[in-house]
Every structure is written in structure tokens, then in C-alpha cells.
């Protein structure tokens, strides 16, 4: 079990490094959690030698409970916004991993209230599917640092796997870290393209019914696991894959 837990810690740490290396959050902010069992959670915490998300180590990923607050031992503290993770995992037993980040695309798209419409297809099918399903918006720009705020956010998330926090960032979730990460990447792509189209003054038509029939979900092995290996390989290439 200890070996398995260490492997999961490493996955969370690598996920944090990938989010930072892809430029999808501000240097010190953002975190990933992973449910272990019914109400235990591995979560990226803040330690005495904090250096930002890009340099996350396995030691930064602590095993806590959904009810924990503040200090979690060895000089580590839960992130201020741990209620994002605790309340979403509490409200959605079907979810295993929650990811919170501050992509600039989300800030611009949210503040400018850019519509996220399904106007492109095969270019990025997961991003198309997100646009097609609709992206819920949490309208508060403050830190989500209380259980009440976390529960409000979980209600806005509803049955979705992504939520845009206007003036703040995004939360994505999934069955594991690669799935939560793949949803962050798809949401960021959708936001970037939508912001750019708005800047161009373009309002393309939505993908036609006929074309939709040719936009299948290509599955987790491709959309999530291959994408995960790609980003881990990029970390290796940059000398950033050693999470301790
Ligand atoms: Zn935040």
C-alpha cells in the first residue's frame, strides 16, 4: 500500500508540474487532489520551502481527510482553497481527482464574458465537447476558503466536470489526475480560441448537425493517457520530471 500511495503522490506532483510547465497557472497558486478510499485525500500542500507549482515534490503531496483544516504536520499547511477539493469530492462521490488552476485564458474569457460556443470540431474534439455541453460559471472572484463557499462552487459545478471561476480561474475534475488534466487542457484551448475569435470580432456558426456525427469521443487511452505521457515526456526533456 505504501508503494501504491507513493506512486499516487508522484502522479499528483507530476500533474502539478505539468500545469505549471504548460503556463496554465500563476507561479505559486493552484493545486491537485486525488481521493484515496472513501474520505481520504492526497492533496498538494504548502511547506516551509515552497517554490511554486513547477517544483512540486512528492513530499508536498499530503494524505489528509475531507474534514481537515490548516496544519497537516511536518510544517505543511493545507492550501487556503482546500474547500474547493473537499466540498466537490463530498458532493460528487463519482469524482476522484480535482484540479484548481489560474489560466490567463480563463481570466480574460470570464471577465469579458466571451461565449464558449461549439464553433470548431475535429481541431480539438474534447474542447468541442466541452463547448457543446456548456461550461458553468461561478460568479465570485474571491478565494474559496470556507466550506460554505466550496459547497456553493460544488452546486455551480453540478453534474459537470469543469467550472469557470470568473475573475479567478478554473476547476476541472475527473476519475484520475490525467483526466482532470486533459479537461484543463481542453478548457484552456476552448477559452483561448473563444477569446481570440472575440478579439477578431468573429462569430462563426456552430458546427452543423451533419458534422457533429463525425466528432466521436476518441476515448481515454488517447485523449487522456497518451496526452499525459506526452506532457510527462516534455517535463523529462526539460529536466523537470524528478519530483523526488
Ligand atoms: Zn485560486
Boltz pocket constraint, residues with backbone or C-beta under 6 A from the ligand:
constraints:
  - pocket:
      binder: B
      contacts: [[A, 29], [A, 30], [A, 81], [A, 100], [A, 101], [A, 102], [A, 143], [A, 168], [A, 169]]
      max_distance: 6.0
